[in-house]
Amino acid sequence: MDNTNSHNERIAKMTFASVYPHYLAKVEKKGRTKEELHQVMEWLTGFDEKKLNELIEEKVTFETFFQRASLNPNAHLITGVICGYRVEEIENPLTQQVRYLDKLVDELAKGRKMEKILRVA
């Protein structure tokens, strides 16, 4: 991952609506459901399905998406490698939050148990 300002700005300006179909396709291809994807997203952001749909229709950027989110207090427990970089070591807060979401979607697609994905003690 490129840690430059331009990379972080590109992520900030990317719309959630443009990425959401890729998240959904990824998990469904691996036999997981839209409901499970929404459960994971709600755990991380606090957004229920209705709010996710509103944000998609509004075409919010990731910057706005995470500004409006109530990030789960256990989000810091999301660790591991995504795109070749450890999520816990990403310095830009917004880029890290987007990568948290990517990591959760990855774990869901890989068949990880929901309790593990949601960092249930």
C-alpha angles and dihedrals in degrees: 000000000000109000095199126123090248091057092049091047091050090054091046092053096044111106121240088222091061093054101036095078089055091052090049094046091048095054096040091050087059094049099261123126138242087241091057090048090052091047090056092046092048091051091054101038108018090237116136122208093270092053092045089054091049091051091049092050091046089052093224120186120242086253091060092038093059094038088061095042126097097220113219111255088230094055088105087068089069104103138159141074125314122170088355096302132098108248092215090059098052107116102198106082096213094046088049092052092050089049090049087058091046090050093050091049089049092051091049092050091049091058098251114164115263093237089058094045091050091048093237110179 
